[in-house]
């Protein structure tokens, strides 16, 4: 009997048993390494991550287990396959399959890591802002980022498979352009919603003025925002309007400035004007709970039918603007009436008879009208 060798054995599918044995050993080793990674993630790494104060590392350990096991298995499969001898046409297709599979496995892992980290950041920001409308944007942003990553992953996978990615991207670009043109308004509103979420020009409950509308923000959606106007009806404003229009956030003003032009009759004496200014200054002090100390009261103009006093004051932030104005105006009116100060209004006084001597030489003697 001669010595038995692997070369003397019959080939199986064109490969010696030794080649099949080596491929199986490598594949088994890869499978065991994958199991080891899975076990480490499920026991040791998860316990270590549980000791930290944040939950991000726990999520990363959980989401990376399956992609890493899949990637290790694919690598072992490639190494085992390289031990075999296969026809050239089969080898060409198998190489493409391996390249595509590994690219997709890497994309899977990257997408999960980015999604986990991005989700943690967005949740933290949403919790800090305490805005009920912020949470609804988190799934949209995460889905958009994942779609982008997977799209790039497919492009890389097709490129590894030997396809002409340039021609494919050109076709996708033309189709995407046509789709974007058809849905440009919807896309613009969605991007406007993302801008509102990131830039935060207002919050739910804020009073805003936009394009002639004045009201309180009720709900911020992905495509539009609902505002309840001061008159009562709710208007739906497309989010794109917040990016191409001037928005005034009334709720974020440090205080509300109010200006009055108070016209007193021309019969008012200088002493009464001084008294009126004193009344206005005392009025601000008496309403210090609602009004800032900053104010102005001064005699500024001789108008056609009145002596004008400018009165400005500032309502404190957080106060009921309409209620404070009502109380201040009623108090002002009451104090002026008690002081005998009379507000002016347009009047006409007809003077009949002969004009004064100094005016007799003027043309048009008779009746003068004084405004």
Secondary structure, DSSP 8 states (H G I E B T S, - for coil): -----GGGS--BTTB-HHHHHHHHHHHHHHHHHHHHHHHHIIIIIHHHHHTSS-SHHHHHHHHHHHHHHHHHHHHHHHHHHTTS---HHHHHHHHHHHHHHHHHHHHHHHHHHHHHHHHHHHHHHHHHHT-TTTHHHHHHHHHHHHHHHHHHHHHHHHHHTT--HHHHHHHHHHHHHHHHHHTHHHHHHHHHHHHHHHH-S--TT-EEEETTEEEEEEEE-SSEEEEEETTS-EEEEETTHHHHS-EEEGGGSSEEEEEEEEEE-TT--HHHHHHHHHHHHHHHHHTTTTEEEEEEEEEEEE-SS-EEEEEEEEEETTS-HHHHHHHHHHHHHHHHHHTT--B-----EEE-S---GGGTTSSS-S-EEE-
